[in-house]
Amino acid sequence: MPQNAKINALSEPLVSEIGSDSSSLRALRETRGYSLEELSLTCGLAVGEIEDIENGRAADPAKLRRIAAALRLPQDALIAFAAPTPAAQGRPLA
């Protein structure tokens, strides 16, 4: 676990400041000091799974909860804003 992740839990104002889309997961991860590989080891997901979530291609709630726990966020903190959009899923916007 990165040193700064051990020291401070991520505050709610910081979560709000970073934003509310799937690319924000990357910002949260980087703010916490995690590389993709470190987060992968910490939460037990493959690097590719995390990349998919960060790029808006996948948003399995169970995976999001595992990432949130690794980043020391509330369990459902990522669920609301990391869900893929229709465009991210390859579907045209209506």
C-alpha positions in Angstrom: 0.0 0.0 0.0 1.4 3.4 -0.9 2.7 5.4 2.1 0.3 8.3 1.8 -2.7 5.9 1.6 -1.7 4.6 5.1 -1.6 8.1 6.5 -4.9 9.7 5.5 -8.3 8.5 4.5 -9.6 10.3 1.4 -12.0 13.1 2.5 -15.4 13.6 1.0 -14.5 17.2 -0.1 -11.7 15.7 -2.2 -14.0 13.1 -3.7 -16.4 16.0 -4.7 -13.6 18.2 -6.0 -12.2 15.5 -8.3 -15.5 15.0 -10.1 -18.1 12.5 -11.0 -17.3 10.5 -14.0 -15.4 7.3 -14.7 -12.1 9.2 -15.4 -12.3 10.5 -11.8 -11.5 7.0 -10.6 -8.0 7.4 -12.2 -7.7 10.8 -10.4 -8.8 9.2 -7.1 -6.3 6.4 -7.6 -3.5 8.7 -8.4 -4.4 11.1 -5.5 -4.1 8.1 -3.2 -0.7 7.3 -4.6 -1.6 4.0 -6.2 -0.3 2.8 -9.6 -2.5 0.5 -11.5 -0.4 -2.5 -10.4 -0.5 -1.5 -6.8 -4.3 -1.1 -6.8 -4.6 -4.4 -8.6 -2.7 -6.2 -5.9 -4.5 -4.4 -3.1 -8.1 -5.0 -4.4 -7.5 -8.3 -6.2 -8.6 -7.2 -9.6 -6.6 -7.5 -12.8 -5.0 -4.3 -14.2 -7.1 -4.6 -17.3 -10.3 -4.7 -15.2 -9.3 -1.5 -13.4 -8.3 0.1 -16.8 -11.7 -0.8 -18.2 -13.5 0.8 -15.2 -11.3 3.9 -15.4 -12.1 4.2 -19.1 -15.8 3.8 -18.6 -16.1 0.4 -20.2 -17.1 -1.7 -17.1 -18.7 -0.9 -13.9 -19.6 -4.1 -12.0 -20.7 -2.9 -8.5 -18.8 -5.7 -6.8 -15.6 -4.5 -8.5 -16.3 -0.9 -7.6 -16.8 -1.8 -4.0 -13.4 -3.7 -3.9 -11.7 -0.6 -5.4 -13.4 1.7 -3.0 -12.3 -0.5 0.0 -8.7 -0.5 -1.3 -8.8 3.3 -1.7 -10.4 3.6 1.8 -13.6 5.1 0.5 -17.1 4.4 1.6 -18.4 1.1 0.1 -20.7 2.7 -2.4 -18.6 5.9 -3.1 -17.7 4.8 -6.7 -21.0 3.1 -7.7 -22.9 6.3 -8.5 -20.3 8.0 -10.7 -18.4 5.1 -12.3 -21.3 3.5 -14.2 -20.5 3.5 -17.9 -22.4 5.8 -20.2 -24.2 4.5 -23.3 -21.4 6.1 -25.4 -18.7 4.4 -23.4 -20.4 1.1 -24.0 -20.3 1.7 -27.8 -23.9 2.7 -28.1 -24.9 5.9 -29.8 -26.5 8.6 -27.6 -30.3 8.9 -28.2 
